[in-house]
Amino acid sequence: MFSAQSLVALALAAFQASQVAAHGGVISYSIDGQTYEGFKAYNTPVGQTSIQREWDSYNPLTNPTDPALPCNANGASLGSGQQSATVPAGATVIAQWNDWPHAIGPVMVYMANCNGPCTSADTSSLEWFKIDEAGLLSGDYATGEWAQGKLIDDGSTWTSTIPSSLAPGEYMLRHELLAIHTSDQPQFYPECAQLILTGSGSAQPSGSYLVKFPGAYQASDPGVTIDVYATPDATNYTIPGPAVWQG
């Protein structure tokens, strides 16, 4: 017979498997050729070491003004286990997601200057700028290719480039998927990692390129509140948030 502890462990494993199958997040990063393991959701942060901030479940955030929108719930520093990847401006970043199941929706990548150590930064007070985005790549809502479909085709990975002119410093890196495959509510999946950027660049974004989370999105935004099944033949999709800062 199974002990009570064994039954609890089996139930937890089954629950985690069901969550992973339904939703997900970034599980590792490859930056400038080096791989960094992500935070392991559903596990205590005690003893974990990662460049990624804590995120506790594979479930989505469904409110565009959720306080957890900057870096997911709960987005905390790992304390002594929190690391930062030292990378050069212009480096290629490959985010590896779990076996991502949703093919409809945009992919967005942001950065924010921590103006000091990122480990002690309050992510809700940071000013974020977008370095990459993709939405409806071709075709219509119902049968076209979306960025998340491309992500799936590429082995649940997304590749971006840090602007080569960006000034050195400590930055937060934020990947976000907005799944819009349901007609009732958006599904946000954000995760953050910490970087120490090197190089000789001096550029910094300003003005309308900078946004805060929450605050960058509203439920009334056309790319957020959308029923792709109501207008399946539509071919224009507006990606929420600011324009991409090229550097």
N, C-alpha and C positions, 0 to 999 in steps of 0.2 A: 504494500500500500504506500501511497505517497504521503509524506509528512505535510503538515500545514505549510511549512516554509517552502517545500518543493512546489506545492500548488500555487502559492503566491508568486513564486518565480516564474512558473509556466504561464500564469495569467498575465504577468507583466511583459514577458517576452512576446506573447500573442498580441497584446495591446500595442507594443512598440512596432511589431511587424505590420499591423493593420494601419498605423499612422504613417509609417514609411511608404507603404504601398499607395496611400491616398494623397499624400502631400510631400513636403520635403524642404531641403535647404542645401547650402553649400557645405560640403564635407571635407574639401581640401583645396589648396591653392598651389599652382605652379607659377612661380614668378622668376623671370630671368633664368629659367632652367632649374630652379631649386623648388622642391615640393615641401609644403608646410601642411601638416595635418590640422583639420578644423576641430572645433569644439564638438564633443560628443553629446548631442541632445539626449534628454531623458536620464542623464547621469549627473551626479553631484559634481560641482566644479572643483571640489577638494581633490587635489592630486592631479588635476588636468593641467597641461601645458600647451599653449597654442598662441598664435598670433591673432586668432579670431576671438571676438567678444562672446560672452555667454549667450546662448539662445536655447530655450528650454523645451521646445516641442516642434514637431513638423507641421503643426496646425497653422492656418493662415490668420492674419489680422484682417478684419473685414470692415473696419471703420477708418477712413482716410485721415481722421484726426486722433487716432489712438495714440496715447502717450508712449507706447512701445514702438511706434513706427520708425524712430531713428535706426535702431539696431536689433529689433525684435525683443521679445520678452525673455530675460529681463535686460539684456544688453550690457550687463555689468562687466567691469574689469575682473580678471581672474586673480588679481592680487599678485602674490609671488609667482604664480604660474603664467601671468600675462607676459607675452613676448611681443616684439615688433620685428618685422622683416626689414632688413637694410637692403634697399634696392636703388638702382640708378633711375633718374628720370628717363623716359623713353622705353622703359622695360615693358615686356609683354606679360600680361597677367591672364592665366587660364584658371577660371573658377570651375571646379568639379562639383556638380550637384549629385544628389542621390539619383536613383533611377526615376527621373522626372516623368510624371504621367500626363501633364496637361500641355496640349499643343497650341492653344489659343491664347494669345496675349503678348505684351511687349516685354523686353529685357532692358533694364536700365542700370547704369553703373555710375556711382558718385564718388567724390572725394571731399574731404574737409580738412583744412589746416587746423591742427590742434593748438597752435600758438603756444607750444610748450609740450610737456610730456603727454602723450595720448592716454597713457594709463590712468591719469587723474582727470581726464576730460569728461565733462558732462555732455553727452552726445546730443541732448535736446537743445543745447545752447550753441552748438557748432553751426557754421554757415557752410552749406554743402553746394558743390557745383558738379554738374553732370559731365562726365568725360566720354560717355558712350551710350547709345540707345538704338533700338531697332523695334519696329512694330509689325505692321502688315507688310510683308516683303513683296508679295505678288498676289494677284487674283482677288477674290472677294472674301467677305467675312466667313462664309460657310465652307468654301472649298480651297481657299488660297493658302499660301505658306506664311505662317506667322514666325516671329523671332523665336518663340518657344518651341515651335516645331523644328526649326533649324537646330536649336539647342539639343533637342532629343536626337536628331539625326547625327549630331556631332558627338555622340556618346555622353549626353547630358553635361556638356562643357560649353563655356562661353569665353571667347578670347577678346581681350581689350588691350589697348596700349596707353600707358601713362604719358601725358603730354611731355615731350622732351624739353620744352622751355620752362616747365614748372619749377619754381624756386625750391631749393632744398629745405628740409624741415621735417617735422613729425606730422603725419597725415593719417586720417581714418579713411579706409576704403570700404565702400558700401555697394554691395550687389543687391538687386531687387528684381523679382519677377512679379508681375501683376497678372494673375490668371483671371480671365474673363469668360471662361467656358460655361459659367452658370448665369442664368438670367435674373437671379434675385439679388446678388451682391458681389462686389469685387473681392478678390483674395490677394492680399499683399504678402510677399515672402521676402523680407529684408534680412541681411546679415552683414556684419562689419568685421574688418580686420585692421590691424595697426601696422603702419609702415614708417620707416625712417628713410626719407628720400634724399639721395645724394645727387650731385651734379653741379653744373655751373649756370643753370638757368636763373632767371630773375622775374619771370612772369607770375602774376597772381590774378585770378578772376575778380571781378567787382560788379557792382550794380545788379542788373536783373539776372545775372548768371548765378547769384547766390540766393539760396533758400534755406529755410529751417524745416525740420521735421519734429512734430507735426507742423503743418502750415503750408507746405508746398502744394498739397492736393486738397481739393474740396469734393464733396459728394456730387456737386453739380457739374464738375468738369466732364466734358463729353467723352474723354477717354477712360473715365473712372466709372461713371454710371452709364452703362451701355448694355443693351441686350442684342448680342450679335445674331440671335435667331429671329428677331423681329424684322431685321433688314438684311437677310442673308446675301443679297446681291450687292450690297454696298462695298465700295473699294477704297474709301478714304478713312483712315483712323488717326486720331490726334493723340499722340503720346503725351501723357501728363508730365507736368514739371517744367523746368526751364529749358532753354536751348542748350545744346552741347557746347561746352567751352573747348575750343581747339588748341588754345595756348598761343 
